[in-house]
Amino acid sequence: MTTATCPAAASAPTPAQPVALPSVHVRALLTWIAVFAALTVVQLLVGPCVKGFPVLLRTLVITGVVVPAVVYTLVPNLLKLRAAVLRRRG
């Protein structure tokens, strides 16, 4: 009785090496980049609509858009991009 090796198992891709978590300084830099970009875009798009609002209300509206965008979208995607770049480098 002979056992045949599965060709799919022999050619299965090797899992990507995990990239180390970034230091607190790199995370701070990526967060700053995300916040700066988001604030700039939101100020350009929403700024004219809230121009007459009191400062606190204007800040509340703008941060209500920016914080979720940064926390749930921008920073995670920047971290994924960083990991992909580091994996490509080697």
Secondary structure, DSSP 8 states (H G I E B T S, - for coil): ------HHHHT------------HHHHHHHHHHHHHHHHHHHHHHHGGGGTTS-HHHHHHHHHHHHHHHIIIIIHHHHHHHHHHHHHHH-
